[in-house]
Amino acid sequence: MLVKSANDVQPQVVKAGDKTTIQVLISSQEGPNFAMRRFVMQPGGGMPNHTNTVEHEQYVLRGCAMIGIGGEEYAVKTGDVVFIPEGVPHWYQNVGEEDFEFLCIIPNKPDEIKILEKEC
C-alpha cells in the first residue's frame, strides 16, 4: 500500500514541452501495473505532436485545452476524460487563461516517445 501527498512529489519540467511540468505520483516501481502522472501546462503552454508506444488514459482536473489526436482536434475541459491509443500521434495546447492540469495513467510497459515533425 502507498499513501502520500502529491505536494511531496517535485514537479519536473517536460523537456519537449513548453511551460509544462510532470509529477510522477505513482511510479512503475510503486504500482505493479500502472503509473500515474500529473501534468500542468501554464497558459500558452503545450506539448508537440508525438507518439508513445503505450496508451494514455487521462482525466482533466482543471482548465481547458485543445488536444490533437490522430489528426482530429478536441476542445477539452475540467471533468473530461481522454483516451489515446498506443502509437497514435497527439499534441496539447493550453488555450485558457488558467493552468491546464490532468492526470495521465499509463501501463507499466516500455514507452518510446517519438516527436513528430511539424507539418507545413
Biopython code that builds the backbone (N, CA, C, O; Angstrom):
import numpy as np
from Bio.PDB.StructureBuilder import StructureBuilder

atoms = [
    (1, "MET", "N", (0.843, -1.191, 0.000)),
    (1, "MET", "CA", (0.000, 0.000, 0.000)),
    (1, "MET", "C", (0.877, 1.240, 0.000)),
    (1, "MET", "O", (2.019, 1.230, 0.458)),
    (2, "LEU", "N", (0.300, 2.299, -0.528)),
    (2, "LEU", "CA", (1.035, 3.549, -0.629)),
    (2, "LEU", "C", (0.062, 4.708, -0.455)),
    (2, "LEU", "O", (-0.954, 4.793, -1.145)),
    (3, "VAL", "N", (0.387, 5.590, 0.470)),
    (3, "VAL", "CA", (-0.364, 6.830, 0.639)),
    (3, "VAL", "C", (0.668, 7.934, 0.804)),
    (3, "VAL", "O", (1.555, 7.849, 1.653)),
    (4, "LYS", "N", (0.547, 8.965, -0.011)),
    (4, "LYS", "CA", (1.453, 10.105, 0.096)),
    (4, "LYS", "C", (0.741, 11.342, -0.422)),
    (4, "LYS", "O", (-0.297, 11.240, -1.075)),
    (5, "SER", "N", (1.285, 12.476, -0.138)),
    (5, "SER", "CA", (0.729, 13.736, -0.620)),
    (5, "SER", "C", (1.362, 14.086, -1.965)),
    (5, "SER", "O", (2.577, 13.983, -2.129)),
    (6, "ALA", "N", (0.543, 14.496, -2.918)),
    (6, "ALA", "CA", (1.063, 14.947, -4.209)),
    (6, "ALA", "C", (1.995, 16.145, -4.024)),
    (6, "ALA", "O", (2.881, 16.380, -4.845)),
    (7, "ASN", "N", (1.790, 16.899, -2.944)),
    (7, "ASN", "CA", (2.645, 18.054, -2.665)),
    (7, "ASN", "C", (4.080, 17.654, -2.344)),
    (7, "ASN", "O", (4.987, 18.482, -2.418)),
    (8, "ASP", "N", (4.290, 16.380, -1.986)),
    (8, "ASP", "CA", (5.637, 15.895, -1.665)),
    (8, "ASP", "C", (6.396, 15.425, -2.909)),
    (8, "ASP", "O", (7.575, 15.081, -2.821)),
    (9, "VAL", "N", (5.728, 15.409, -4.067)),
    (9, "VAL", "CA", (6.358, 14.964, -5.313)),
    (9, "VAL", "C", (6.762, 16.205, -6.114)),
    (9, "VAL", "O", (5.916, 17.002, -6.520)),
    (10, "GLN", "N", (8.064, 16.348, -6.329)),
    (10, "GLN", "CA", (8.563, 17.525, -7.030)),
    (10, "GLN", "C", (8.188, 17.490, -8.509)),
    (10, "GLN", "O", (8.423, 16.484, -9.178)),
    (11, "PRO", "N", (7.609, 18.571, -9.028)),
    (11, "PRO", "CA", (7.347, 18.640, -10.472)),
    (11, "PRO", "C", (8.671, 18.734, -11.242)),
    (11, "PRO", "O", (9.629, 19.357, -10.783)),
    (12, "GLN", "N", (8.703, 18.109, -12.407)),
    (12, "GLN", "CA", (9.866, 18.169, -13.292)),
    (12, "GLN", "C", (9.425, 18.829, -14.600)),
    (12, "GLN", "O", (8.298, 18.622, -15.051)),
    (13, "VAL", "N", (10.293, 19.604, -15.195)),
    (13, "VAL", "CA", (9.988, 20.246, -16.468)),
    (13, "VAL", "C", (9.942, 19.179, -17.562)),
    (13, "VAL", "O", (10.820, 18.319, -17.627)),
    (14, "VAL", "N", (8.931, 19.232, -18.413)),
    (14, "VAL", "CA", (8.847, 18.338, -19.568)),
    (14, "VAL", "C", (9.734, 18.943, -20.654)),
    (14, "VAL", "O", (9.416, 19.997, -21.207)),
    (15, "LYS", "N", (10.835, 18.279, -20.954)),
    (15, "LYS", "CA", (11.839, 18.845, -21.863)),
    (15, "LYS", "C", (11.290, 19.152, -23.247)),
    (15, "LYS", "O", (11.642, 20.180, -23.825)),
    (16, "ALA", "N", (10.448, 18.302, -23.790)),
    (16, "ALA", "CA", (9.902, 18.531, -25.130)),
    (16, "ALA", "C", (8.725, 19.502, -25.100)),
    (16, "ALA", "O", (8.286, 19.978, -26.147)),
    (17, "GLY", "N", (8.213, 19.796, -23.910)),
    (17, "GLY", "CA", (7.046, 20.654, -23.785)),
    (17, "GLY", "C", (7.397, 22.116, -23.657)),
    (17, "GLY", "O", (8.568, 22.489, -23.598)),
    (18, "ASP", "N", (6.371, 22.935, -23.613)),
    (18, "ASP", "CA", (6.505, 24.371, -23.425)),
    (18, "ASP", "C", (5.656, 24.749, -22.219)),
    (18, "ASP", "O", (4.444, 24.536, -22.225)),
    (19, "LYS", "N", (6.282, 25.312, -21.179)),
    (19, "LYS", "CA", (5.576, 25.731, -19.963)),
    (19, "LYS", "C", (4.794, 24.564, -19.355)),
    (19, "LYS", "O", (3.657, 24.733, -18.913)),
    (20, "THR", "N", (5.414, 23.378, -19.338)),
    (20, "THR", "CA", (4.731, 22.159, -18.888)),
    (20, "THR", "C", (5.588, 21.402, -17.887)),
    (20, "THR", "O", (6.794, 21.238, -18.073)),
    (21, "THR", "N", (4.936, 20.940, -16.812)),
    (21, "THR", "CA", (5.622, 20.114, -15.814)),
    (21, "THR", "C", (4.887, 18.785, -15.640)),
    (21, "THR", "O", (3.712, 18.648, -15.982)),
    (22, "ILE", "N", (5.621, 17.813, -15.097)),
    (22, "ILE", "CA", (5.076, 16.492, -14.800)),
    (22, "ILE", "C", (5.464, 16.115, -13.382)),
    (22, "ILE", "O", (6.578, 16.385, -12.932)),
    (23, "GLN", "N", (4.520, 15.483, -12.683)),
    (23, "GLN", "CA", (4.787, 14.854, -11.391)),
    (23, "GLN", "C", (4.452, 13.369, -11.553)),
    (23, "GLN", "O", (3.346, 13.031, -11.974)),
    (24, "VAL", "N", (5.380, 12.493, -11.228)),
    (24, "VAL", "CA", (5.104, 11.066, -11.249)),
    (24, "VAL", "C", (4.561, 10.720, -9.863)),
    (24, "VAL", "O", (5.323, 10.544, -8.913)),
    (25, "LEU", "N", (3.241, 10.624, -9.763)),
    (25, "LEU", "CA", (2.582, 10.414, -8.473)),
    (25, "LEU", "C", (2.697, 8.965, -8.004)),
    (25, "LEU", "O", (2.953, 8.710, -6.828)),
    (26, "ILE", "N", (2.509, 8.021, -8.918)),
    (26, "ILE", "CA", (2.731, 6.598, -8.640)),
    (26, "ILE", "C", (3.634, 6.091, -9.751)),
    (26, "ILE", "O", (3.230, 6.036, -10.912)),
    (27, "SER", "N", (4.849, 5.723, -9.397)),
    (27, "SER", "CA", (5.825, 5.297, -10.398)),
    (27, "SER", "C", (5.651, 3.821, -10.741)),
    (27, "SER", "O", (4.892, 3.101, -10.092)),
    (28, "SER", "N", (6.362, 3.391, -11.765)),
    (28, "SER", "CA", (6.324, 1.977, -12.153)),
    (28, "SER", "C", (6.950, 1.091, -11.080)),
    (28, "SER", "O", (6.694, -0.113, -11.051)),
    (29, "GLN", "N", (7.759, 1.665, -10.205)),
    (29, "GLN", "CA", (8.323, 0.905, -9.082)),
    (29, "GLN", "C", (7.323, 0.773, -7.931)),
    (29, "GLN", "O", (7.436, -0.135, -7.108)),
    (30, "GLU", "N", (6.348, 1.678, -7.878)),
    (30, "GLU", "CA", (5.362, 1.669, -6.792)),
    (30, "GLU", "C", (4.088, 0.909, -7.147)),
    (30, "GLU", "O", (3.503, 0.250, -6.288)),
    (31, "GLY", "N", (3.659, 0.993, -8.389)),
    (31, "GLY", "CA", (2.449, 0.297, -8.834)),
    (31, "GLY", "C", (2.831, -0.840, -9.767)),
    (31, "GLY", "O", (3.634, -0.635, -10.677)),
    (32, "PRO", "N", (2.286, -2.022, -9.573)),
    (32, "PRO", "CA", (2.710, -3.168, -10.391)),
    (32, "PRO", "C", (2.211, -3.124, -11.838)),
    (32, "PRO", "O", (2.829, -3.737, -12.709)),
    (33, "ASN", "N", (1.117, -2.420, -12.118)),
    (33, "ASN", "CA", (0.529, -2.459, -13.455)),
    (33, "ASN", "C", (0.454, -1.110, -14.160)),
    (33, "ASN", "O", (0.521, -1.050, -15.387)),
    (34, "PHE", "N", (0.315, -0.022, -13.391)),
    (34, "PHE", "CA", (0.120, 1.298, -13.981)),
    (34, "PHE", "C", (0.942, 2.350, -13.250)),
    (34, "PHE", "O", (1.251, 2.209, -12.067)),
    (35, "ALA", "N", (1.289, 3.405, -13.979)),
    (35, "ALA", "CA", (1.907, 4.594, -13.400)),
    (35, "ALA", "C", (0.903, 5.737, -13.534)),
    (35, "ALA", "O", (0.142, 5.793, -14.500)),
    (36, "MET", "N", (0.906, 6.644, -12.563)),
    (36, "MET", "CA", (0.016, 7.809, -12.584)),
    (36, "MET", "C", (0.867, 9.068, -12.562)),
    (36, "MET", "O", (1.720, 9.254, -11.695)),
    (37, "ARG", "N", (0.608, 9.930, -13.546)),
    (37, "ARG", "CA", (1.338, 11.190, -13.633)),
    (37, "ARG", "C", (0.359, 12.354, -13.634)),
    (37, "ARG", "O", (-0.786, 12.215, -14.064)),
    (38, "ARG", "N", (0.814, 13.487, -13.157)),
    (38, "ARG", "CA", (0.013, 14.727, -13.185)),
    (38, "ARG", "C", (0.782, 15.733, -14.023)),
    (38, "ARG", "O", (1.934, 16.051, -13.731)),
    (39, "PHE", "N", (0.131, 16.231, -15.067)),
    (39, "PHE", "CA", (0.728, 17.250, -15.930)),
    (39, "PHE", "C", (0.073, 18.591, -15.648)),
    (39, "PHE", "O", (-1.131, 18.659, -15.400)),
    (40, "VAL", "N", (0.867, 19.662, -15.685)),
    (40, "VAL", "CA", (0.353, 21.026, -15.551)),
    (40, "VAL", "C", (0.975, 21.856, -16.678)),
    (40, "VAL", "O", (2.196, 21.936, -16.811)),
    (41, "MET", "N", (0.107, 22.467, -17.482)),
    (41, "MET", "CA", (0.539, 23.344, -18.569)),
    (41, "MET", "C", (0.063, 24.750, -18.261)),
    (41, "MET", "O", (-1.131, 24.985, -18.074)),
    (42, "GLN", "N", (0.984, 25.664, -18.212)),
    (42, "GLN", "CA", (0.633, 27.054, -17.982)),
    (42, "GLN", "C", (-0.085, 27.608, -19.224)),
    (42, "GLN", "O", (0.019, 27.027, -20.304)),
    (43, "PRO", "N", (-0.809, 28.722, -19.079)),
    (43, "PRO", "CA", (-1.462, 29.327, -20.241)),
    (43, "PRO", "C", (-0.465, 29.527, -21.386)),
    (43, "PRO", "O", (0.635, 30.041, -21.186)),
    (44, "GLY", "N", (-0.867, 29.116, -22.576)),
    (44, "GLY", "CA", (0.000, 29.203, -23.739)),
    (44, "GLY", "C", (0.954, 28.035, -23.892)),
    (44, "GLY", "O", (1.608, 27.905, -24.926)),
    (45, "GLY", "N", (1.045, 27.185, -22.884)),
    (45, "GLY", "CA", (1.955, 26.050, -22.924)),
    (45, "GLY", "C", (1.363, 24.868, -23.669)),
    (45, "GLY", "O", (0.194, 24.880, -24.056)),
    (46, "GLY", "N", (2.178, 23.859, -23.863)),
    (46, "GLY", "CA", (1.698, 22.669, -24.533)),
    (46, "GLY", "C", (2.788, 21.648, -24.764)),
    (46, "GLY", "O", (3.902, 21.776, -24.256)),
    (47, "MET", "N", (2.450, 20.636, -25.535)),
    (47, "MET", "CA", (3.402, 19.597, -25.916)),
    (47, "MET", "C", (3.266, 19.348, -27.416)),
    (47, "MET", "O", (2.157, 19.373, -27.951)),
    (48, "PRO", "N", (4.395, 19.107, -28.100)),
    (48, "PRO", "CA", (4.359, 18.938, -29.547)),
    (48, "PRO", "C", (3.731, 17.612, -29.959)),
    (48, "PRO", "O", (3.512, 16.727, -29.132)),
    (49, "ASN", "N", (3.451, 17.495, -31.239)),
    (49, "ASN", "CA", (2.903, 16.267, -31.794)),
    (49, "ASN", "C", (3.914, 15.132, -31.596)),
    (49, "ASN", "O", (5.083, 15.248, -31.962)),
    (50, "HIS", "N", (3.432, 14.040, -31.010)),
    (50, "HIS", "CA", (4.321, 12.918, -30.717)),
    (50, "HIS", "C", (3.524, 11.625, -30.631)),
    (50, "HIS", "O", (2.294, 11.638, -30.602)),
    (51, "THR", "N", (4.236, 10.524, -30.591)),
    (51, "THR", "CA", (3.615, 9.221, -30.381)),
    (51, "THR", "C", (4.258, 8.556, -29.172)),
    (51, "THR", "O", (5.377, 8.887, -28.781)),
    (52, "ASN", "N", (3.531, 7.620, -28.596)),
    (52, "ASN", "CA", (4.023, 6.784, -27.495)),
    (52, "ASN", "C", (3.720, 5.337, -27.834)),
    (52, "ASN", "O", (2.796, 5.055, -28.598)),
    (53, "THR", "N", (4.485, 4.426, -27.275)),
    (53, "THR", "CA", (4.230, 3.007, -27.510)),
    (53, "THR", "C", (3.324, 2.408, -26.443)),
    (53, "THR", "O", (3.144, 1.191, -26.391)),
    (54, "VAL", "N", (2.752, 3.260, -25.589)),
    (54, "VAL", "CA", (1.749, 2.818, -24.616)),
    (54, "VAL", "C", (0.526, 3.733, -24.695)),
    (54, "VAL", "O", (0.639, 4.899, -25.076)),
    (55, "GLU", "N", (-0.637, 3.199, -24.333)),
    (55, "GLU", "CA", (-1.861, 4.001, -24.309)),
    (55, "GLU", "C", (-1.809, 5.019, -23.180)),
    (55, "GLU", "O", (-1.040, 4.875, -22.230)),
    (56, "HIS", "N", (-2.650, 6.062, -23.299)),
    (56, "HIS", "CA", (-2.800, 7.080, -22.257)),
    (56, "HIS", "C", (-4.270, 7.143, -21.863)),
    (56, "HIS", "O", (-5.148, 7.194, -22.725)),
    (57, "GLU", "N", (-4.531, 7.141, -20.581)),
    (57, "GLU", "CA", (-5.885, 7.342, -20.059)),
    (57, "GLU", "C", (-5.820, 8.567, -19.167)),
    (57, "GLU", "O", (-5.075, 8.584, -18.187)),
    (58, "GLN", "N", (-6.604, 9.605, -19.501)),
    (58, "GLN", "CA", (-6.442, 10.901, -18.865)),
    (58, "GLN", "C", (-7.760, 11.441, -18.310)),
    (58, "GLN", "O", (-8.844, 11.173, -18.827)),
    (59, "TYR", "N", (-7.612, 12.214, -17.230)),
    (59, "TYR", "CA", (-8.750, 12.897, -16.616)),
    (59, "TYR", "C", (-8.352, 14.346, -16.389)),
    (59, "TYR", "O", (-7.345, 14.617, -15.734)),
    (60, "VAL", "N", (-9.133, 15.282, -16.924)),
    (60, "VAL", "CA", (-8.827, 16.712, -16.808)),
    (60, "VAL", "C", (-9.298, 17.222, -15.450)),
    (60, "VAL", "O", (-10.485, 17.172, -15.127)),
    (61, "LEU", "N", (-8.344, 17.712, -14.664)),
    (61, "LEU", "CA", (-8.625, 18.229, -13.323)),
    (61, "LEU", "C", (-9.016, 19.706, -13.344)),
    (61, "LEU", "O", (-9.840, 20.152, -12.545)),
    (62, "ARG", "N", (-8.407, 20.466, -14.279)),
    (62, "ARG", "CA", (-8.612, 21.919, -14.265)),
    (62, "ARG", "C", (-8.231, 22.510, -15.609)),
    (62, "ARG", "O", (-7.312, 22.024, -16.269)),
    (63, "GLY", "N", (-8.939, 23.563, -16.017)),
    (63, "GLY", "CA", (-8.587, 24.322, -17.194)),
    (63, "GLY", "C", (-9.198, 23.781, -18.476)),
    (63, "GLY", "O", (-10.085, 22.928, -18.460)),
    (64, "CYS", "N", (-8.687, 24.311, -19.598)),
    (64, "CYS", "CA", (-9.165, 23.877, -20.908)),
    (64, "CYS", "C", (-7.995, 23.890, -21.882)),
    (64, "CYS", "O", (-7.034, 24.644, -21.726)),
    (65, "ALA", "N", (-8.105, 23.034, -22.887)),
    (65, "ALA", "CA", (-7.028, 22.912, -23.871)),
    (65, "ALA", "C", (-7.584, 22.350, -25.160)),
    (65, "ALA", "O", (-8.688, 21.808, -25.202)),
    (66, "MET", "N", (-6.798, 22.491, -26.207)),
    (66, "MET", "CA", (-7.036, 21.782, -27.463)),
    (66, "MET", "C", (-6.076, 20.608, -27.464)),
    (66, "MET", "O", (-4.897, 20.749, -27.139)),
    (67, "ILE", "N", (-6.600, 19.443, -27.835)),
    (67, "ILE", "CA", (-5.767, 18.247, -27.958)),
    (67, "ILE", "C", (-5.975, 17.689, -29.359)),
    (67, "ILE", "O", (-7.107, 17.491, -29.802)),
    (68, "GLY", "N", (-4.886, 17.442, -30.038)),
    (68, "GLY", "CA", (-4.945, 16.773, -31.327)),
    (68, "GLY", "C", (-4.682, 15.293, -31.118)),
    (68, "GLY", "O", (-3.693, 14.917, -30.489)),
    (69, "ILE", "N", (-5.567, 14.453, -31.643)),
    (69, "ILE", "CA", (-5.406, 13.004, -31.520)),
    (69, "ILE", "C", (-5.674, 12.395, -32.897)),
    (69, "ILE", "O", (-6.795, 12.444, -33.402)),
    (70, "GLY", "N", (-4.631, 11.821, -33.494)),
    (70, "GLY", "CA", (-4.800, 11.146, -34.771)),
    (70, "GLY", "C", (-5.383, 12.012, -35.866)),
    (70, "GLY", "O", (-6.177, 11.529, -36.674)),
    (71, "GLY", "N", (-5.008, 13.283, -35.914)),
    (71, "GLY", "CA", (-5.491, 14.165, -36.974)),
    (71, "GLY", "C", (-6.786, 14.900, -36.663)),
    (71, "GLY", "O", (-7.193, 15.776, -37.426)),
    (72, "GLU", "N", (-7.436, 14.563, -35.565)),
    (72, "GLU", "CA", (-8.654, 15.271, -35.136)),
    (72, "GLU", "C", (-8.299, 16.199, -33.974)),
    (72, "GLU", "O", (-7.380, 15.908, -33.207)),
    (73, "GLU", "N", (-9.020, 17.310, -33.840)),
    (73, "GLU", "CA", (-8.805, 18.248, -32.733)),
    (73, "GLU", "C", (-10.009, 18.239, -31.810)),
    (73, "GLU", "O", (-11.155, 18.195, -32.257)),
    (74, "TYR", "N", (-9.729, 18.282, -30.506)),
    (74, "TYR", "CA", (-10.778, 18.235, -29.492)),
    (74, "TYR", "C", (-10.555, 19.355, -28.480)),
    (74, "TYR", "O", (-9.431, 19.575, -28.029)),
    (75, "ALA", "N", (-11.632, 20.063, -28.124)),
    (75, "ALA", "CA", (-11.598, 21.032, -27.026)),
    (75, "ALA", "C", (-11.958, 20.259, -25.764)),
    (75, "ALA", "O", (-13.041, 19.680, -25.676)),
    (76, "VAL", "N", (-11.057, 20.247, -24.794)),
    (76, "VAL", "CA", (-11.310, 19.523, -23.546)),
    (76, "VAL", "C", (-11.282, 20.500, -22.378)),
    (76, "VAL", "O", (-10.632, 21.544, -22.423)),
    (77, "LYS", "N", (-12.020, 20.119, -21.318)),
    (77, "LYS", "CA", (-12.147, 20.997, -20.150)),
    (77, "LYS", "C", (-12.255, 20.144, -18.886)),
    (77, "LYS", "O", (-12.300, 18.915, -18.947)),
    (78, "THR", "N", (-12.293, 20.819, -17.757)),
    (78, "THR", "CA", (-12.423, 20.173, -16.453)),
    (78, "THR", "C", (-13.522, 19.114, -16.480)),
    (78, "THR", "O", (-14.640, 19.379, -16.922)),
    (79, "GLY", "N", (-13.195, 17.917, -16.005)),
    (79, "GLY", "CA", (-14.158, 16.828, -15.927)),
    (79, "GLY", "C", (-14.177, 15.915, -17.137)),
    (79, "GLY", "O", (-14.815, 14.862, -17.096)),
    (80, "ASP", "N", (-13.493, 16.288, -18.221)),
    (80, "ASP", "CA", (-13.455, 15.434, -19.404)),
    (80, "ASP", "C", (-12.455, 14.297, -19.212)),
    (80, "ASP", "O", (-11.498, 14.416, -18.447)),
    (81, "VAL", "N", (-12.692, 13.195, -19.919)),
    (81, "VAL", "CA", (-11.758, 12.075, -19.952)),
    (81, "VAL", "C", (-11.285, 11.893, -21.389)),
    (81, "VAL", "O", (-12.025, 12.144, -22.340)),
    (82, "VAL", "N", (-10.049, 11.455, -21.526)),
    (82, "VAL", "CA", (-9.413, 11.319, -22.828)),
    (82, "VAL", "C", (-8.719, 9.967, -22.892)),
    (82, "VAL", "O", (-8.031, 9.575, -21.950)),
    (83, "PHE", "N", (-8.898, 9.251, -24.003)),
    (83, "PHE", "CA", (-8.169, 8.009, -24.236)),
    (83, "PHE", "C", (-7.357, 8.176, -25.513)),
    (83, "PHE", "O", (-7.895, 8.525, -26.564)),
    (84, "ILE", "N", (-6.059, 7.923, -25.411)),
    (84, "ILE", "CA", (-5.173, 7.993, -26.566)),
    (84, "ILE", "C", (-4.561, 6.608, -26.758)),
    (84, "ILE", "O", (-3.765, 6.166, -25.929)),
    (85, "PRO", "N", (-4.925, 5.916, -27.845)),
    (85, "PRO", "CA", (-4.365, 4.581, -28.082)),
    (85, "PRO", "C", (-2.853, 4.645, -28.340)),
    (85, "PRO", "O", (-2.322, 5.668, -28.772)),
    (86, "GLU", "N", (-2.187, 3.540, -28.068)),
    (86, "GLU", "CA", (-0.746, 3.498, -28.335)),
    (86, "GLU", "C", (-0.474, 3.746, -29.816)),
    (86, "GLU", "O", (-1.221, 3.295, -30.684)),
    (87, "GLY", "N", (0.609, 4.473, -30.084)),
    (87, "GLY", "CA", (1.036, 4.717, -31.449)),
    (87, "GLY", "C", (0.317, 5.828, -32.183)),
    (87, "GLY", "O", (0.703, 6.165, -33.302)),
    (88, "VAL", "N", (-0.730, 6.418, -31.586)),
    (88, "VAL", "CA", (-1.497, 7.467, -32.264)),
    (88, "VAL", "C", (-0.857, 8.833, -31.983)),
    (88, "VAL", "O", (-0.631, 9.179, -30.823)),
    (89, "PRO", "N", (-0.564, 9.613, -33.037)),
    (89, "PRO", "CA", (0.008, 10.947, -32.826)),
    (89, "PRO", "C", (-0.945, 11.834, -32.028)),
    (89, "PRO", "O", (-2.158, 11.808, -32.238)),
    (90, "HIS", "N", (-0.374, 12.624, -31.105)),
    (90, "HIS", "CA", (-1.185, 13.530, -30.300)),
    (90, "HIS", "C", (-0.347, 14.710, -29.827)),
    (90, "HIS", "O", (0.875, 14.622, -29.709)),
    (91, "TRP", "N", (-1.047, 15.836, -29.555)),
    (91, "TRP", "CA", (-0.411, 17.061, -29.076)),
    (91, "TRP", "C", (-1.385, 17.798, -28.161)),
    (91, "TRP", "O", (-2.579, 17.496, -28.134)),
    (92, "TYR", "N", (-0.859, 18.769, -27.413)),
    (92, "TYR", "CA", (-1.654, 19.539, -26.449)),
    (92, "TYR", "C", (-1.315, 21.021, -26.578)),
    (92, "TYR", "O", (-0.168, 21.383, -26.838)),
    (93, "GLN", "N", (-2.338, 21.885, -26.390)),
    (93, "GLN", "CA", (-2.119, 23.322, -26.329)),
    (93, "GLN", "C", (-3.105, 23.931, -25.339)),
    (93, "GLN", "O", (-4.319, 23.850, -25.528)),
    (94, "ASN", "N", (-2.570, 24.543, -24.276)),
    (94, "ASN", "CA", (-3.428, 25.224, -23.304)),
    (94, "ASN", "C", (-3.937, 26.510, -23.951)),
    (94, "ASN", "O", (-3.156, 27.411, -24.255)),
    (95, "VAL", "N", (-5.241, 26.588, -24.159)),
    (95, "VAL", "CA", (-5.849, 27.759, -24.798)),
    (95, "VAL", "C", (-6.600, 28.627, -23.795)),
    (95, "VAL", "O", (-7.247, 29.604, -24.174)),
    (96, "GLY", "N", (-6.514, 28.272, -22.522)),
    (96, "GLY", "CA", (-7.238, 29.010, -21.497)),
    (96, "GLY", "C", (-6.378, 30.043, -20.795)),
    (96, "GLY", "O", (-5.211, 30.248, -21.129)),
    (97, "GLU", "N", (-6.987, 30.685, -19.816)),
    (97, "GLU", "CA", (-6.305, 31.720, -19.041)),
    (97, "GLU", "C", (-5.802, 31.201, -17.699)),
    (97, "GLU", "O", (-5.215, 31.953, -16.921)),
    (98, "GLU", "N", (-6.032, 29.912, -17.427)),
    (98, "GLU", "CA", (-5.525, 29.293, -16.201)),
    (98, "GLU", "C", (-4.733, 28.048, -16.578)),
    (98, "GLU", "O", (-4.726, 27.634, -17.737)),
    (99, "ASP", "N", (-4.069, 27.457, -15.595)),
    (99, "ASP", "CA", (-3.323, 26.232, -15.851)),
    (99, "ASP", "C", (-4.262, 25.132, -16.343)),
    (99, "ASP", "O", (-5.406, 25.030, -15.900)),
    (100, "PHE", "N", (-3.762, 24.316, -17.260)),
    (100, "PHE", "CA", (-4.451, 23.113, -17.715)),
    (100, "PHE", "C", (-3.771, 21.951, -16.998)),
    (100, "PHE", "O", (-2.568, 21.736, -17.143)),
    (101, "GLU", "N", (-4.553, 21.210, -16.230)),
    (101, "GLU", "CA", (-3.995, 20.170, -15.361)),
    (101, "GLU", "C", (-4.755, 18.868, -15.585)),
    (101, "GLU", "O", (-5.986, 18.854, -15.606)),
    (102, "PHE", "N", (-4.007, 17.764, -15.753)),
    (102, "PHE", "CA", (-4.677, 16.482, -15.938)),
    (102, "PHE", "C", (-3.855, 15.338, -15.369)),
    (102, "PHE", "O", (-2.629, 15.407, -15.279)),
    (103, "LEU", "N", (-4.565, 14.284, -14.988)),
    (103, "LEU", "CA", (-3.932, 13.029, -14.590)),
    (103, "LEU", "C", (-3.784, 12.173, -15.833)),
    (103, "LEU", "O", (-4.660, 12.172, -16.699)),
    (104, "CYS", "N", (-2.685, 11.449, -15.925)),
    (104, "CYS", "CA", (-2.430, 10.558, -17.052)),
    (104, "CYS", "C", (-1.961, 9.223, -16.491)),
    (104, "CYS", "O", (-0.937, 9.146, -15.812)),
    (105, "ILE", "N", (-2.718, 8.179, -16.782)),
    (105, "ILE", "CA", (-2.386, 6.834, -16.314)),
    (105, "ILE", "C", (-1.907, 6.033, -17.519)),
    (105, "ILE", "O", (-2.557, 6.009, -18.564)),
    (106, "ILE", "N", (-0.759, 5.377, -17.356)),
    (106, "ILE", "CA", (-0.197, 4.557, -18.428)),
    (106, "ILE", "C", (0.181, 3.186, -17.868)),
    (106, "ILE", "O", (0.501, 3.064, -16.685)),
    (107, "PRO", "N", (0.145, 2.147, -18.724)),
    (107, "PRO", "CA", (0.577, 0.829, -18.266)),
    (107, "PRO", "C", (2.092, 0.808, -18.044)),
    (107, "PRO", "O", (2.836, 1.543, -18.693)),
    (108, "ASN", "N", (2.525, -0.027, -17.136)),
    (108, "ASN", "CA", (3.957, -0.170, -16.856)),
    (108, "ASN", "C", (4.599, -1.083, -17.892)),
    (108, "ASN", "O", (4.894, -2.250, -17.633)),
    (109, "LYS", "N", (4.804, -0.516, -19.062)),
    (109, "LYS", "CA", (5.486, -1.184, -20.167)),
    (109, "LYS", "C", (6.526, -0.208, -20.687)),
    (109, "LYS", "O", (6.423, 0.992, -20.432)),
    (110, "PRO", "N", (7.513, -0.690, -21.401)),
    (110, "PRO", "CA", (8.473, 0.250, -22.002)),
    (110, "PRO", "C", (7.739, 1.229, -22.919)),
    (110, "PRO", "O", (6.883, 0.829, -23.709)),
    (111, "ASP", "N", (8.079, 2.501, -22.807)),
    (111, "ASP", "CA", (7.422, 3.541, -23.598)),
    (111, "ASP", "C", (8.474, 4.295, -24.385)),
    (111, "ASP", "O", (9.375, 4.907, -23.813)),
    (112, "GLU", "N", (8.353, 4.247, -25.697)),
    (112, "GLU", "CA", (9.228, 5.029, -26.560)),
    (112, "GLU", "C", (8.438, 6.224, -27.061)),
    (112, "GLU", "O", (7.382, 6.069, -27.673)),
    (113, "ILE", "N", (8.956, 7.415, -26.798)),
    (113, "ILE", "CA", (8.306, 8.649, -27.227)),
    (113, "ILE", "C", (9.024, 9.145, -28.480)),
    (113, "ILE", "O", (10.251, 9.241, -28.505)),
    (114, "LYS", "N", (8.254, 9.456, -29.510)),
    (114, "LYS", "CA", (8.825, 9.962, -30.750)),
    (114, "LYS", "C", (8.164, 11.290, -31.087)),
    (114, "LYS", "O", (6.956, 11.348, -31.315)),
    (115, "ILE", "N", (8.967, 12.368, -31.119)),
    (115, "ILE", "CA", (8.476, 13.695, -31.505)),
    (115, "ILE", "C", (8.359, 13.705, -33.030)),
    (115, "ILE", "O", (9.292, 13.335, -33.741)),
    (116, "LEU", "N", (7.202, 14.134, -33.510)),
    (116, "LEU", "CA", (6.959, 14.172, -34.957)),
    (116, "LEU", "C", (7.219, 15.567, -35.494)),
    (116, "LEU", "O", (6.985, 16.559, -34.804)),
    (117, "GLU", "N", (7.695, 15.638, -36.705)),
    (117, "GLU", "CA", (7.953, 16.930, -37.314)),
    (117, "GLU", "C", (6.654, 17.648, -37.592)),
    (117, "GLU", "O", (5.628, 17.030, -37.878)),
    (118, "LYS", "N", (6.716, 18.978, -37.503)),
    (118, "LYS", "CA", (5.531, 19.793, -37.791)),
    (118, "LYS", "C", (5.245, 19.762, -39.276)),
    (118, "LYS", "O", (6.156, 19.733, -40.104)),
    (119, "GLU", "N", (3.943, 19.768, -39.603)),
    (119, "GLU", "CA", (3.551, 19.842, -40.998)),
    (119, "GLU", "C", (3.569, 21.296, -41.450)),
    (119, "GLU", "O", (3.326, 22.201, -40.652)),
    (120, "CYS", "N", (3.855, 21.517, -42.718)),
    (120, "CYS", "CA", (3.885, 22.895, -43.280)),
    (120, "CYS", "C", (2.479, 23.404, -43.498)),
    (120, "CYS", "O", (2.294, 24.530, -43.959)),
]
sb = StructureBuilder()
sb.init_structure("model")
sb.init_model(0)
sb.init_chain("A")
sb.init_seg("    ")
for serial, (resi, resn, name, xyz) in enumerate(atoms, 1):
    if name == "N":
        sb.init_residue(resn, " ", resi, " ")
    sb.init_atom(name, np.array(xyz, "f"), 0.0, 1.0, " ", f" {name:<3s}", serial, name[0])
structure = sb.get_structure()
